[in-house]
Amino acid sequence: MLISVYVPFLVTGALTVLAPRPARRLAPRPAAWALACAALVAALAWTGSLALLAFTGFAQIPEVAEEGRWSVDALRAEDPVYLVVAVAGALALAGGMVALCVSAVRQVRHLRWARRECARLPGDTELAVLDDDTPHAFALPGAPGRIVVSRGMLRCLGDAEREALLAHERAHLRGRHHLFQTVWRLAAAVNPLLRPLADTGGFVLERWADEEAAARIGSRTVVARAVGRAALASASETSRRAALAATGGAVPQRVRALLAPAPPLRALPFAAGAVLLAVCCASVANAASDSERMVVSAQRAECAAHAEPPWAGASSVQRPDCCGHHRHGEHERRHG
């Protein structure tokens, strides 16, 4: 456990530093799935490592060891975790759990708000056109969700660009991109080091919708023009509703990607990420196994230290030892 418990921290750091840049250049759909899996596994491994560090450190406190009936010396000999490290791990774990609860409440409220907005929109079709001169267009997740476009936005686009814009928003709904955003936000709440993955994930989702719109329309140039014009038209409009909007993400990078050929599917970056996540999971499992083994060994050491010597005399009374077993006196063993 000495080394394996710290491996998830190193893997999280490596993902935070190395993953965002290539993820923006890879095929967006598999990149989004890879980032979601990476964030989920890294957050769980981070939580497990913090819990193991906190437990191992606190278990070496004499009062705790007395309650658990294990040897402090045996634990310290196998895995000396300083109390300050255990306290830091416990505080980080508690802070992450509080942040996770707060973020989860916010996500639930946002989804409820989106469903209420869907119900309030006029009409019962997928597309809702608002009589509003302010240019905006976005997708509201729900069951099944709605696409909201203002008349101000429609006036800024040509017929082909309007079709591209709607195809982009349909891709958000069809791919359930709000669920990806929820995973990234919850993971970043548990582990703030994962925030770069969440930020990159938002851009990748926009690229995913761009590529699906280009495939449906049959013209990458039209989609690039639609994204650019929609972003310019709504540059002065900021709204929390635009979480799944064609104007989200880094628009110049998206336009450049659309004007270039579609990114090929490259297996090497995904394989490298899978190896890192496998190492992370294996390390946490190994650390948990080592922790259990250390506690059992420490309990045995404590039992051996308090065991009654064989020459201490015979007794006809059964007495439980420190391990919970019953001892018989020499007389009972001889005549039982």
ABEGO torsion letter per residue (X at the ends): XAAAAAAAAAAAAAAAAAAAAAAAABBAAAAAAAAAAAAAAAAAAAAAAAAAAAAAAAAABAAAAAAAGBBAAAAAAABBBBAAAAAAAAAAAAAAAAAAAAAAAAAAAAAAAAAAAAAABBEABABBBBBBABBBBBBBBBOAEBBBBBAAAAAABBAAAAAAAAAAAAAAAAAGAAAAAAAAAAAAAABAAAAAAAAAAAAAAAAAAAAAAAAAAGBAAAAAAAAAAAAAAAAABBBAAAABBAABEBAAAAAAAAABBBBBBBAAAAAAAAAAAAAAAAAAAAAAAAAAAAAAAAAAAAAAAABBBAAAEBBABBBBBAAGBBBBBAAAAAAX
